[in-house]
C-alpha cells in the first residue's frame, strides 16, 4: 500500500419547536394594511384538477387566515400546558439549541479553482454562500461580530491611509505575531462599528484597514456576498444569529427583521439599496438567478396573550384573531423604505390533509418565506411561502429543498419538500422518511442532488441495546403521477441487508460526489464506506476500510484521492485515502496536528468555511487548516493555521505532502483568540482572520506572521 510522503518543515509535526415571533416595529408589525390578491376565476369547460402532493396551495384568503389561526391556537394551548398556565415561563430572550443546516454537498464544490486567490468554501458548485469574510483579490471584507457591541473591541485609531506595501515593518519572532505597520494618514475617531475593509498587498503578504462601512447599532451581520462590484450585507436584528429549531420563550423573538444592505465598491462604499423583511433568518444562498432569502415569520398581534391562563383569555385571543384580515398575517417587506407586497396567499403552501404522508398534527403559526432577490436592484424577482416550520434548506442551481423533523410515531422522521427554481418557484413534490438528519453542524452533507435524483442518509435510534443506531441511505426521484418524491433505491434492503456501520456506530463524515458516496461511522474504529450509486435503483457498498480515529469532514482532493479532517487520540488529524478503486479504499497516511498539543481540534471539522482549499495548478494544490488546543508544556490555549501543499493530487501512488509550517497565536501574544476563523490564499500571501483580527504572512515564511492594522 502506498504511503504518504511528508516533508515537514516545522518542529511541531508530531423547547420549543413551534413558534417564532418577529415584527418590524418601524412598520407597525404584521398588521400593516396590504392587499391580498385573489386570482381570477376562469370560465369555460371544466378541467380535471391536477393531482396534489403532501403540500398544496391555499384556495382562498380565508383558508390562509384559518391555517395560521389554527397554528396560533394550537401553540397557545401547548404553551399554556408547558407553563402550567403561568404567563412568564421560560428564559428571557430565548435560547438556541441548534442552528439550521446550510445547504448540501455538491459534486464540483469543495475548494476554489481560480487563477490567483481563494474564495468561500461551498458545498454546491455555482451556489455561493454568505460568509463573515469575503475577498475580491484586492480588498478583504470582515463583518462585525455577531455579538455586536457587547463583545467587540476596536483600536482607538482606524487607519484610512493607503497601504504602502514593502515599506512596512515585517517584524515578529518565530511563532509570534507582530505589528504589520504603523497607522498612517488620517485617522477616524473610534470606535466605528461596521464592516472592516482591508486593502491587501499579495506580493508582500500584507494588509491594512483602509475603510470601515458603518452599520446601524441594532444590526448584526450574518454574512456578506460579493456580487460584481456590490458588497451585500445580510443583516439581522437578532444578534444571536439564525433561528435554530427550538426556543425557550417565543417573546424573545419579537420585533426582529432580516435585511440586505448593498454598497457600491466603485463609489466609496456608498449605500445603494436597503431591503428589509419582517421575520428571522433561516438561510440564504446565491446563484446566477439571484439571492435567495429564506425567513420565518409569525405575526406579532397587539393584544394577543401568548400564555393564556384561562378559558376567558383563550376566547379573547380567538375573538381578536377572527377580527383580523388575512393580509394582517403577512410579513411587512420594504425596499428602500417603500412597502412592497411580493407574496400573496395563493403563493403559499400548507400540508394537504388528504395525502397519505400528512402528519397527524397540522396547523402551524410559522410562515416560511422564500424571496428571490435581484442583487443589483434589490427588487423581488419571485416569492413563495410555506405555512410550516422549516429546519433545513438545501439549494442547487435547479432546485430548492426544505427539510423538517417530525416525531409522532415514537421515533424520528424527516419531511423533505422540493421546489423548482423556475418562474413561480413551482412545487415538485415531497416525501416522508423514517429517520432523522442528525450529524450536528455537518448534517447538511447528508443531502445531495445528482441530476433528477436526491440522495440522503437518515439515522434512527432503536431500543436494541446491542445496536442502538441504524443508518439508511435513500435515493429519491420525482414521481410521474403526482407531486411526490419516490424512493427508487435504498440501503440496507432485502437484497443487501448488511447495515451501514457496525453495531452502535454513529455517523460522522458524509460526502456525495457524482456516482459515489462516502460515509464514516465510528465507535471504536473508523470504518470508511464507499457507496456505488451508479444504478440509482441498486445502491451498494463497494468497499470498506477500518482505521483508528474518525473523520468529521470529507473533502475530494481528486477523483482518486479523498481527505478527511477529524480526530485520533484526542488530537486533530488529517488523513488521505486512495479511492481510485472504489472496491478497495486504502489509507495513504494520517497526521496528528500536532503532538505538542492536548485536546486539539479543527473548527473545519464542523464548519467547512474555516477550511481553505486551492487547486492552484493541476499538479499542485494548497490548503490551510486551523487547529486549536492546549500546549502540553504550559497548558496555554493556542490557535494555529497549518499550511500544506499537495503535489500530484490525482495520483495516489505519487502524491506527496509538504508544509512550510504554520501561523500561530497564543494567549500571551495579547491577541484575541475568539471568533470565527477564515483564511485566504492569494498567490504566496496568507491572510488569516480570527474574529475581527487579521494576521498575514508569506507562504514560505509563516513564522514571520504579522498583525494587520
NORNOR-V42216 format. One record per backbone hydrogen bond with DSSP energy under -1.0 kcal/mol. NH is the residue of the N-H (numbers start at 1). CO is the residue of the C=O. If there is no record, write none. Layout:
NH CO
NH CO
This chain:
4 588
7 657
14 12
22 298
27 24
28 25
29 24
53 55
56 350
58 348
64 60
65 61
66 62
67 63
68 64
69 65
70 66
71 67
72 68
73 69
74 70
75 71
76 72
77 73
78 74
79 75
80 76
81 77
82 78
83 79
85 80
86 83
94 91
103 393
106 123
110 122
112 613
118 681
127 124
128 286
131 224
134 141
136 139
140 198
141 134
142 196
143 132
148 145
150 147
151 148
160 186
161 184
167 164
168 165
176 173
178 705
180 707
188 158
195 213
196 142
197 211
198 140
199 208
200 138
201 206
205 201
206 201
208 199
210 197
211 197
213 195
215 193
219 216
220 236
222 234
223 234
224 131
225 232
227 230
230 227
231 263
232 225
233 261
234 223
235 259
236 220
237 257
241 238
243 281
252 249
253 250
254 251
258 277
259 235
260 275
261 233
262 273
263 231
264 270
265 229
267 264
269 264
270 267
272 262
275 260
276 334
277 258
278 332
279 256
280 296
282 294
283 294
285 292
286 128
287 290
290 287
291 373
292 285
293 371
294 283
295 369
296 280
297 367
304 301
314 310
315 311
316 312
317 313
318 314
319 315
320 316
321 317
322 318
323 319
324 321
328 325
329 326
330 327
334 276
335 338
336 274
338 335
340 333
347 344
348 345
349 385
350 56
352 54
355 352
358 355
367 297
368 386
369 295
370 384
371 293
372 382
373 291
374 379
378 374
381 372
382 372
384 370
385 347
386 368
387 349
388 386
391 403
392 403
394 401
396 399
400 419
401 394
402 417
403 392
404 415
406 413
413 406
414 433
415 404
416 431
417 402
418 429
419 400
420 426
421 398
422 420
425 422
428 418
429 418
431 416
433 414
435 412
436 459
438 436
442 439
443 440
445 442
446 443
447 444
448 455
450 453
453 450
454 476
455 448
456 474
457 446
458 472
459 436
460 470
462 468
467 464
470 460
472 458
473 491
474 456
475 489
476 454
477 486
479 484
484 482
485 430
486 477
488 475
489 475
491 473
493 496
505 502
506 522
508 520
509 551
511 518
513 516
516 513
517 531
518 511
519 529
520 509
521 527
522 506
526 547
528 545
529 519
530 543
531 517
532 540
533 515
538 535
540 532
542 530
543 530
545 528
547 526
550 567
552 565
553 565
555 563
557 561
558 561
562 577
563 555
564 575
565 553
566 573
567 550
568 571
573 566
574 591
575 564
576 589
577 562
578 586
579 560
584 581
586 578
588 576
591 574
593 572
597 594
598 630
600 570
601 628
605 602
606 603
607 603
610 607
611 608
612 624
614 622
615 112
616 614
617 620
620 617
621 646
622 614
623 644
624 612
625 642
627 640
628 601
629 638
630 598
631 636
632 596
635 631
638 629
639 665
640 627
641 663
642 625
643 661
644 623
645 658
646 621
647 656
648 619
651 648
654 651
655 651
656 647
657 5
658 645
659 7
663 641
665 639
667 637
669 666
670 667
678 689
680 687
682 685
683 116
685 682
686 697
687 680
688 695
689 678
690 693
691 676
693 690
695 688
696 706
697 686
699 684
701 698
704 701
705 702
706 696
707 178
708 694
